[in-house]
Amino acid sequence: MKNPSFKTMSAAVTVGLTVSAVIIALMCVIPKRLVNRMYDESMPYVENALEKAISNRNSEAIPDIEKLIEIIDEHRDTLLLFYDHKDVAELTWSAETAYDLSKTDDTAQLITELCDITKVYRYLKHINDMSIFNIF
């Protein structure tokens, strides 16, 4: 059996390092793009529901909140691959609570839940920003 040459070994190491770098880069890009897309899809519905809640028309916010829940449910499993389960659960819980509150007269709590949804999305976007503080 032949011993591999230095050139062969260095080529194998180079390929291994390149593949590792690509995998790490994708693990940083995929979650950020997913959350940005979800944020862009969800925010018009959150803003519409918030506008209706501020006008004390809670029941009119139901279709917007239903669409928001649909967006979250559609991407929930993928989010769980990349993010802390508590953060994803908080996003889901806030949307479901907002839906329940839209059927009541509790406008203040509905507004709070809609703002919490925005807060969780912004948090998920922020923790994926590449910075020295997120690395260490």
N, C-alpha and C positions, 0 to 999 in steps of 0.2 A: 504494500500500500504506500502510495506516495504521500509525502508530507506537503501540505499546502504551502505555496510560496508566500513571501511577504506581500507581494502585489495582490494576490487573491484574498489574503486575510484583511488587508487594508480596504479593499473594495467591499468586502462583506460588512465590515464595520461601518463604512460610509453609507452603504445602503440601509443598514439597520438604524443608524442615526437619522437619516433622512426620513425613513418611514415613521420613526418615533416622533420627529418634529412635526410631520404632517398630521399625525393622529392628535397630538397635543393642540396644534393650531385649530383643528376641527372641533375639538372639545371646548374650545373657547368661543368659536364663531357660531356654532349651531345654537346653543342656548340663547345667546344674545339676539340672534336673528329671530328666533321663535318668540321671545318675549316682546321684542320690538313690533313684530307683526301682530301679535295678540293685542298689544297696547293700542296700536293704530286701528285695529278692527273694533275694539271694545269702547274706546273713549267717546265716539259719537253717541253710542247708546247710553253710556253713563251720563254724559252731559245732557242728553235729552231727558232722561229720567230725573236728573237733578233739577233741571229747569221746571219740570212738571211738579216735582215735590215742593220746590220753593213757592210755586204758585198754588200750593195746597190742592193739587189734582193728582193725588197718589194713585188712584185706580187707572189713570191714563198712562202711568209709567210702566204698567205691567208688561205690555208687548216689548218695550225696550229692555227690561230686566230679563224677560224670557230669552231674548236674543243673546244677551250677555251671558246668561247661564249656558246656552247652547255653545257659544264660542269657548268658554272655559272647559266645558265637558269634552269638546272635540279635541282639545290639546292637553287635557289633564294627564294622561298617561305619559306623554312625552315630557311634560314638565317634571313629573316625578323622577325621571331618569337623571335630571341635571340639578334639581333644586331640593332643598330641605322639605320633607313631607309636611312639616308644620306650616311652612309658608304657603304651599299649594292648598293645604286644608283651610287656611285662613282666607284665601282668595275665594275658594268654593263656598265656605261657610258664610262669608259676607254677602255674596251674591244671592244665596238661598235665603238668608235672613232679609235682605232687601226685598226679595220677591214676596215673602210673607208679610212684611211691613207695608208693602204697597197695597195690600188688601185691607189695611186698617186706617185709622185716622192719626196714627202716630208719625206725623210729618218730621218732627225733629230727629227721631231715631232713624227714619228712612234716609234722611240727608246724611246722618252720621255714617251709616253703612255704605252709602254710595261714595262718600269721601274716603272711607277705609279701603274700598276697592281700588281707588286711584292710588292711595298710599302704598298698598301692597304691590301694585304694578310698578310704581316708581322704585320701590325697594328692590324688586327683582331685576329691574333694569340697572340699578346702581351697583349691585353686587357683582355684575358681570363686567363692569368697566375695568379695563386693564390699568392698574396702578400699583405702585410699590407697596401701598398699604394692603391691597388685596392679596398680594403674594406672600407676605410675612405675617 
